[in-house]
Amino acid sequence: MRLAIIDYERCQPKKCSLECIKYCPGVRMGEKTIVIDEKTGKPVISEVLCSGCGICVKRCPFKAISIIGLPEELTEDKIVHSYGQNRFKLFGLVIPREGVVGILGQNAIGKSTVLRILAGEIIPNLGKHGEEPSYDKVIEYFKGTELQSYFEMLKEKKIKAIHKVQYVDVLPKVVKGKVKDILKRIDEKGKFNYVVEKLELKNILDRTLDQLSGGELQRVAIAAAYLREGDIYFFDEPSSWLDVRQRFNMAKLVRELNKVIVVEHDLIVLDYLSDYVHIMYGEPGAYGIVSLPKSVRVGINEYLYGELREENIKFRREPIIFEKRAIIDYKNRPILLKYPNMKKSLGDFKLEVANGEIYKGEVIGILGPNGIGKTTFVKLLAGVIKPDDGEINEKVKVSYKPQYISPDYDGTVEDLLSSITNIHSSYYKSEIINPLQLEKLLDKEVNELSGGELQRVAIAACLSRDADIYLLDEPSAFLDVEQRLRVSKVIRRTADEKEAGIFVVDHDILFQDYISDRFIVFSGEPGRYGYASKPLNKREGANKFLKEMNITFRRDPETGRPRANKEGSQRDIMQKEKGEYYYE
């Protein structure tokens, strides 16, 4: 089977000479391989007639066409859902079961589509996009499988599905009122006080949703889903905007529910949260395939290896291995920046910073809960705000990527990056554009980018500037697992090759473990007082932070990735007794 995918946002027939039609060998021989749709005025490619020559792909000036050859076993009758001709197609579905089932895969691979189908929000069309979808057809399609009875119950409305959506920032537009009133109104379990305590919502109960931060909105959405009585629960990226403690609080709460399907990009949280995982692979934006269910450890490891052993499928060329990096004695290198003890008050919040330094080629990870002053500290280093006490006198060039990125640039991605540096050099292409997958974004308007696209462009812009110190605030937000690992490699190479110093604020422990040489740990009381430690060696810093979180970590012997121990497990108790919370 061959897929012909057209990105209709990129396709602009009024600005081209219809090269896809003009140069198509099939069209030249009189076949209707590519025709213009009368309604949209845009091309439609017949996947049956397409020879797969790829000429239209190369000739399209907007890079809007992809021709993809699929494995032989993926025939047309195995499509579960299609968004239309020349659009994304989904093969396979996750099977709901008792416990927590995780879904792991790249962005735009169909994970949210799977959730919406199983939640009853989409009736799958089985690839017949010209016909009216119906549950009768779906039930017949899945006859003899576990999904047959599931869809029968969905059809008869015998399943109550609770769905926590991915984009919680839209909630203030559709839900009005104070947090307390909203949660009490939907509380069907009588557990309002319990959830408020577990998710630390007490301080925001009297606020309206439009007064909440991203992390606060996320916790309210999780609370709302938990408080409703349901037969099955769906959580789409529940750890976004949450700090480490909040992520594990969320995971413990979700595990109390009887039947859950969760999409999550934080591998440590997914590992801690799930009993089973389904891997989704394919071509982002083109097609997605759902693997067989796997135990959580085996599934995550196979995903990192890029090889599904049971299915005998290799979907990535290079495996992802978390090799333990040698500890470098940075004290033999020149110091790039020394900063003094500093104090800063913002309203009722007070921050104290212990003095420290960063060396050439060093990456310092910044760890701590939300609302503890990490972003304030980064802004002090960037010179965006001035300290009340203590002043950085050294003159160094600083490049800063803020936590919240505004897409207010008037122009394309290429215009933005070209205004900073020469983006056409072979070095820039190999070190920035290719690893961050920016090639297809260069001609897109910055103000039209998605959250993940905007994040990658902002990281590229920050690291493209000529600077001594780079400051990255939550660079992993909106990125999938593979994108996070690519970004981490770009950050490391920038530190090594430019001999730059890099400070990184992030809540993904795996991401921080991979890139950091030392840690700054923030302690205190969120929203009231924060204290930033001196830069600590990795072991000392990680132990201090994890002890405050009351979480222990170990390393997976196969891939080297950090894994959180289940609370109260034998390993967890043993490490706490030794005072070794870090994963060695």
C-alpha positions in Angstrom: 0.0 0.0 0.0 1.2 3.5 -0.8 0.1 6.7 1.0 0.1 10.1 -0.8 -0.1 12.7 1.9 -0.7 16.4 1.2 -0.2 19.1 3.9 -3.0 21.3 2.8 -1.8 24.2 5.0 1.4 24.3 3.0 -0.2 23.6 -0.4 -0.8 26.9 -2.2 -1.9 26.3 -5.8 -2.4 30.0 -6.5 1.3 30.6 -5.8 2.7 27.8 -8.0 2.4 26.4 -11.5 0.8 23.2 -10.3 4.1 21.4 -10.8 2.7 18.3 -9.1 0.3 17.9 -12.1 2.6 19.2 -14.8 5.4 16.7 -14.1 3.4 13.7 -13.0 4.1 10.8 -15.4 0.6 9.3 -14.8 -1.1 12.6 -15.8 1.1 12.8 -18.9 -0.1 9.4 -20.0 -3.7 10.5 -19.6 -4.5 9.1 -16.2 -6.2 11.0 -13.4 -3.4 10.4 -11.0 -3.6 14.0 -9.8 -6.7 16.2 -10.2 -7.9 19.5 -8.8 -10.7 19.3 -6.3 -13.5 21.6 -7.5 -14.5 22.6 -3.9 -11.0 23.4 -2.5 -9.1 24.2 -5.6 -6.3 22.0 -4.3 -4.8 18.8 -5.8 -6.0 15.3 -4.9 -3.6 12.4 -5.5 -5.0 8.9 -6.3 -3.1 6.4 -4.2 -4.2 3.6 -6.5 -2.8 5.2 -9.6 0.3 6.8 -8.0 3.4 4.9 -9.2 5.5 6.2 -6.3 8.0 7.9 -8.5 8.4 10.9 -6.1 8.6 13.5 -8.8 5.7 15.5 -7.3 7.5 15.5 -3.9 10.7 17.0 -5.4 8.9 19.4 -7.7 6.4 20.9 -5.1 7.8 24.3 -4.2 6.1 24.3 -0.8 7.2 20.8 0.2 3.6 19.9 0.8 3.6 16.3 -0.6 4.9 13.1 0.9 4.7 9.7 -0.9 5.2 6.9 1.6 5.4 3.2 0.9 3.9 1.1 3.7 4.8 -2.4 4.9 3.0 -5.2 2.9 0.9 -6.2 5.9 -0.7 -2.7 6.1 -3.5 -3.0 3.5 -6.4 -0.6 3.0 -8.8 -2.8 4.9 -6.7 -2.4 8.1 -7.2 1.4 8.3 -9.2 2.2 11.5 -9.7 5.9 10.8 -8.8 8.4 8.1 -9.1 12.1 8.1 -9.7 12.1 4.4 -8.0 11.4 1.1 -4.3 12.3 1.2 -4.6 12.9 4.9 -3.5 11.1 8.1 -4.5 7.4 8.5 -4.6 5.4 11.7 -3.9 1.6 11.8 -4.9 -0.3 14.9 -6.3 0.7 18.3 -5.3 0.5 22.0 -7.2 -2.2 23.9 -8.8 -0.9 27.2 -8.1 -3.0 30.2 -8.0 -2.9 34.0 -5.2 -0.7 35.4 -3.3 2.0 33.6 -2.4 1.6 29.9 0.1 4.1 28.5 0.6 5.3 25.0 4.0 6.3 23.8 4.9 7.8 20.5 5.9 11.0 18.6 3.8 14.0 18.2 1.2 13.9 15.3 1.3 10.1 15.2 -2.4 9.7 16.2 -2.3 9.3 20.0 -5.0 11.9 20.7 -7.1 10.4 17.9 -7.0 7.0 19.6 -8.2 8.6 22.8 -11.0 10.4 21.1 -12.2 7.2 19.3 -12.2 5.2 22.6 -13.9 8.0 24.4 -16.7 8.0 21.9 -16.0 11.4 20.5 -15.1 10.1 17.0 -16.8 7.1 15.3 -13.9 5.6 13.3 -14.7 5.6 9.5 -12.4 2.5 8.7 -10.8 4.5 5.9 -14.1 5.0 4.1 -14.1 8.8 4.2 -16.8 9.1 1.6 -19.3 7.1 3.7 -21.2 7.9 6.9 -19.4 6.2 9.8 -21.5 4.0 12.1 -20.9 1.8 15.1 -22.5 -1.1 13.3 -19.7 -1.1 10.8 -17.1 -0.7 13.5 -18.5 -3.6 15.5 -18.5 -5.8 12.5 -14.9 -4.8 11.7 -13.7 -5.8 15.2 -15.9 -8.9 15.4 -14.3 -11.6 17.6 -11.9 -9.2 19.4 -12.1 -7.4 22.8 -12.9 -4.2 21.0 -16.2 -5.7 19.6 -17.8 -5.7 23.0 -16.3 -2.3 23.9 -17.8 -0.6 20.8 -21.1 -2.4 21.4 -21.2 -0.8 24.9 -20.2 2.6 23.4 -23.0 2.3 20.9 -25.6 1.5 23.6 -24.1 4.3 25.8 -23.3 1.8 28.5 -19.8 3.2 28.9 -19.2 6.5 30.6 -15.9 7.9 29.4 -14.1 10.7 31.2 -11.6 12.6 29.0 -8.9 15.0 30.3 -7.9 16.8 27.1 -4.4 17.8 26.0 -4.8 21.5 25.7 -6.0 22.7 29.1 -5.3 26.4 28.2 -8.6 26.5 26.4 -10.6 25.7 29.5 -11.0 29.3 30.7 -12.8 30.1 27.4 -15.5 27.4 27.9 -15.7 27.0 31.7 -16.6 30.0 34.0 -16.5 30.3 37.8 -14.2 29.8 40.7 -12.2 26.6 41.0 -14.0 25.7 44.3 -17.4 26.0 42.7 -16.5 24.2 39.5 -15.0 21.2 41.3 -17.8 20.9 43.9 -20.4 21.1 41.2 -18.9 18.1 39.3 -17.8 16.1 42.4 -19.7 12.7 42.0 -17.5 10.8 44.5 -17.6 13.1 47.5 -13.8 13.4 47.4 -13.5 17.2 46.9 -11.3 17.7 50.1 -9.2 14.6 49.3 -8.4 15.8 45.8 -7.7 19.4 46.9 -5.1 18.0 49.4 -3.5 15.5 46.9 -3.1 18.0 44.1 -2.3 21.0 46.3 -5.2 23.1 45.2 -6.0 24.9 48.4 -4.4 28.3 47.5 -6.2 28.6 44.2 -9.8 27.6 45.2 -11.1 31.1 45.2 -9.6 32.0 41.8 -11.3 31.8 38.4 -9.8 29.7 35.6 -8.6 32.7 33.7 -6.4 33.7 36.7 -4.6 30.3 36.7 -1.1 29.4 35.3 -0.7 26.5 33.0 0.3 24.1 35.8 -2.6 25.2 38.0 -5.0 24.7 35.1 -3.6 21.2 34.5 -4.1 20.2 38.1 -7.7 21.5 38.1 -8.4 19.5 34.9 -6.9 16.4 36.5 -9.0 17.0 39.6 -12.2 17.5 37.6 -11.6 14.2 35.7 -10.9 12.2 38.9 -14.0 13.6 40.7 -16.4 12.3 38.1 -17.7 8.7 38.2 -16.7 6.9 35.0 -16.1 3.5 33.6 -12.9 4.5 31.8 -10.7 7.6 32.1 -8.5 9.2 29.4 -5.6 11.5 30.3 -3.9 13.3 27.5 -0.4 14.6 28.5 -1.3 15.1 32.2 2.2 16.1 33.3 2.6 19.2 31.1 3.4 22.3 33.1 3.7 20.3 36.3 6.8 20.2 38.5 8.4 16.9 39.6 6.5 16.6 42.9 3.2 17.5 41.2 3.8 14.9 38.4 4.2 12.1 41.0 1.2 13.3 43.0 -0.8 13.2 39.8 0.5 9.7 39.0 -0.4 8.4 42.4 -4.0 9.8 42.1 -4.5 8.5 38.6 -3.4 5.0 39.7 -6.4 5.0 42.1 -8.8 4.8 39.1 -9.8 1.4 37.9 -9.4 1.7 34.1 -7.2 4.4 32.6 -5.5 5.2 29.2 -2.9 7.9 29.3 -0.7 9.6 26.7 2.6 10.9 28.3 6.0 12.1 27.0 7.8 12.1 30.3 9.3 8.6 30.3 9.9 8.5 34.0 6.3 9.5 34.8 4.9 7.1 32.1 7.0 4.2 33.6 5.9 5.0 37.2 2.2 5.5 36.1 1.5 2.6 33.7 1.0 -1.2 34.0 1.2 -1.7 30.2 2.1 0.4 27.2 1.3 0.5 23.5 4.0 2.0 21.2 2.8 4.1 18.3 5.1 4.5 15.3 4.8 5.5 11.7 5.3 8.9 9.9 4.1 12.0 11.9 1.3 13.7 10.1 0.9 10.8 7.6 0.1 7.6 9.4 0.3 5.9 12.8 0.4 2.2 13.8 -0.5 0.9 17.3 1.7 -1.9 18.6 0.6 -4.9 20.7 0.4 -4.2 24.4 3.7 -4.7 26.3 4.8 -4.6 29.9 5.8 -1.1 30.8 9.6 -1.7 31.1 9.8 -3.8 27.9 7.7 -1.4 26.0 9.7 1.7 26.9 13.0 -0.1 26.3 11.8 -1.3 22.8 10.7 2.2 22.0 14.2 3.5 22.9 15.8 0.8 20.8 13.5 1.6 17.9 12.7 -2.1 17.5 9.5 -4.0 18.4 10.8 -7.5 18.9 7.5 -9.4 19.1 6.3 -7.8 15.8 9.8 -8.0 14.3 9.6 -4.3 13.2 12.4 -1.7 13.3 11.0 1.8 13.2 14.1 3.9 14.0 17.7 3.5 12.7 19.6 4.4 15.8 18.8 3.2 19.4 18.6 5.7 22.2 21.0 4.7 25.0 21.6 6.8 28.1 25.4 6.3 28.4 26.9 7.5 31.6 29.1 10.5 30.8 32.5 10.9 32.4 32.6 13.6 35.1 34.8 16.5 33.9 36.7 18.5 36.3 35.5 21.9 35.2 37.6 23.7 37.9 40.5 23.3 35.5 38.6 25.4 32.9 38.1 29.1 32.8 35.1 30.5 34.7 32.7 32.2 32.4 30.5 33.9 35.0 30.6 34.4 38.8 27.4 35.7 40.4 27.1 36.9 44.0 24.6 36.2 46.8 21.4 37.8 45.6 18.0 38.7 46.9 14.8 39.6 45.0 11.3 40.4 46.2 8.3 40.2 43.9 5.2 41.2 45.8 4.8 38.7 48.7 7.4 36.4 47.2 11.1 36.5 48.3 14.0 34.8 46.6 17.5 34.3 48.0 20.3 33.0 45.8 23.6 31.5 47.0 26.6 32.7 45.0 28.0 30.5 42.3 29.9 30.2 39.0 29.7 28.4 35.7 32.7 27.2 33.7 33.3 27.0 30.0 31.5 24.0 28.4 29.3 23.4 31.4 25.6 22.7 31.6 23.9 23.4 34.9 20.5 22.0 35.5 18.1 23.9 37.7 15.7 21.8 39.7 12.8 22.7 42.0 9.0 22.9 42.3 6.8 25.5 40.5 6.5 28.9 42.1 9.9 28.7 43.9 11.8 31.3 41.9 13.6 29.4 39.2 12.4 31.7 36.4 13.1 34.7 38.6 16.7 33.5 39.0 17.1 33.0 35.3 15.8 36.5 34.6 18.3 37.9 37.1 21.1 36.1 35.2 19.7 37.4 31.9 19.5 41.0 33.2 15.7 41.1 32.5 15.2 42.1 36.1 17.6 43.6 38.7 18.3 42.1 42.1 17.4 44.1 45.3 20.6 43.0 46.9 23.7 41.8 45.1 24.7 42.7 41.5 26.3 40.8 38.6 29.1 43.1 37.6 30.7 40.9 35.0 29.9 41.7 31.4 29.0 38.6 29.4 26.9 38.0 26.4 23.6 36.3 27.4 21.0 34.5 25.2 17.7 33.8 26.9 14.8 31.6 25.9 11.9 32.4 28.3 9.4 29.9 29.7 6.4 31.3 27.9 7.1 32.0 24.2 5.1 34.6 22.3 4.7 34.0 18.6 4.5 37.7 17.9 7.2 37.8 15.2 5.9 39.1 11.8 7.6 36.8 9.3 8.7 33.3 8.5 10.9 31.0 10.6 13.6 31.5 7.9 13.3 35.3 8.3 13.6 35.0 12.1 16.7 32.7 12.1 18.4 34.6 9.3 18.1 37.8 11.3 20.3 36.1 13.9 22.9 34.1 12.0 23.8 32.5 8.6 21.4 29.6 8.5 22.6 28.3 5.1 26.0 27.1 6.2 26.6 23.3 6.3 27.5 23.6 10.0 24.1 25.2 10.9 22.2 22.8 8.9 23.8 19.7 10.5 23.9 21.1 14.1 20.7 23.0 14.3 18.2 22.7 11.4 18.5 18.9 10.9 18.5 17.7 14.6 15.7 20.1 15.5 13.7 19.1 12.3 13.2 22.7 11.2 13.6 22.3 7.4 9.9 22.0 6.8 9.2 24.9 9.1 11.4 27.5 7.4 8.8 28.9 5.1 6.0 28.9 7.8 4.9 32.1 9.5 6.1 32.2 13.1 2.6 33.2 14.3 1.1 30.1 12.7 3.3 27.5 14.5 2.0 24.9 16.9 3.3 24.8 20.5 6.0 22.1 19.8 7.1 23.9 16.6 7.4 27.2 18.3 9.4 25.6 21.1 11.9 24.2 18.7 12.2 27.5 16.8 12.7 29.4 20.1 15.5 26.9 21.1 17.2 27.3 17.7 16.9 31.1 18.0 18.4 31.1 21.5 21.3 28.8 20.6 22.0 30.6 17.3 23.0 33.9 19.0 26.6 34.7 19.7 26.8 34.4 23.5 28.9 33.3 26.5 25.9 32.1 28.6 22.7 30.5 27.3 19.6 30.4 29.5 16.8 27.9 28.6 13.6 27.9 30.6 11.6 24.7 30.2 12.9 23.7 26.7 11.2 20.3 26.8 7.6 21.7 27.1 5.4 20.5 24.2 8.1 18.2 22.8 7.7 14.4 22.4 10.3 12.0 23.7 12.5 11.9 20.5 12.3 15.7 20.2 13.5 16.1 23.8 16.4 13.8 23.2 17.4 15.7 20.0 17.2 19.0 21.8 19.3 17.6 24.7 22.0 16.6 22.2 22.0 20.1 20.6 22.4 21.7 24.0 25.3 19.4 24.9 27.0 20.1 21.5 26.5 23.8 21.9 28.2 23.7 25.3 31.1 21.6 24.1 31.8 23.2 20.7 31.2 26.9 21.6 32.7 26.4 25.1 29.6 28.1 26.4 27.9 27.9 29.8 24.3 26.8 29.7 21.6 27.0 32.5 18.6 24.8 31.9 15.3 24.9 33.9 13.2 21.8 33.3 11.0 19.3 35.1 11.8 16.3 33.0 14.4 14.5 35.2 15.5 12.2 32.4 16.2 15.2 30.2 18.1 17.0 33.0 20.0 13.8 33.8 21.2 13.5 30.2 22.4 17.1 29.7 23.6 18.4 33.1 27.0 18.5 34.7 25.9 20.1 38.0 22.6 21.0 39.6 21.3 24.1 41.3 18.5 23.0 43.7 15.7 25.3 44.8 14.0 24.8 48.2 11.4 26.8 50.2 7.7 27.4 50.1 6.2 27.9 46.6 4.6 31.3 46.2 6.2 32.7 49.4 9.9 31.9 49.6 12.6 30.4 47.5 16.3 29.6 48.1 18.7 28.6 45.3 21.7 26.5 46.4 25.2 26.9 45.0 25.9 24.7 42.0 26.3 21.2 43.4 28.0 18.2 41.9 25.5 16.0 40.1 25.3 13.3 42.8 25.0 15.7 45.7 22.4 17.9 43.8 20.3 15.0 42.7 20.3 13.5 46.1 19.3 16.8 47.8 16.5 17.3 45.3 15.1 13.8 45.3 15.2 13.6 49.1 13.0 16.7 49.2 10.6 15.1 46.7 10.8 11.8 48.8 11.4 9.9 45.5 14.2 7.4 44.8 15.6 6.5 41.4 17.5 3.6 39.9 19.0 3.0 36.4 17.6 0.5 34.0 20.4 -2.0 33.4 19.5 -2.4 29.7 19.2 1.2 28.5 20.7 3.2 31.3 17.6 5.4 31.6 16.6 6.6 35.1 13.5 4.9 36.6 11.5 6.0 39.7 11.1 3.3 42.3 7.5 2.6 43.4 7.0 4.2 46.8 7.3 1.7 49.6 9.0 -0.9 47.4 12.0 -2.9 48.7 14.4 -0.9 46.5 12.8 2.4 47.6 13.1 1.6 51.3 16.7 0.3 50.9 17.9 3.4 49.0 16.2 5.8 51.5 17.9 4.0 54.4 21.3 4.5 52.7 20.4 8.1 51.9 21.0 7.3 48.2 18.1 8.8 46.3 20.1 9.2 43.1 20.2 6.6 40.3 23.6 4.9 40.3 
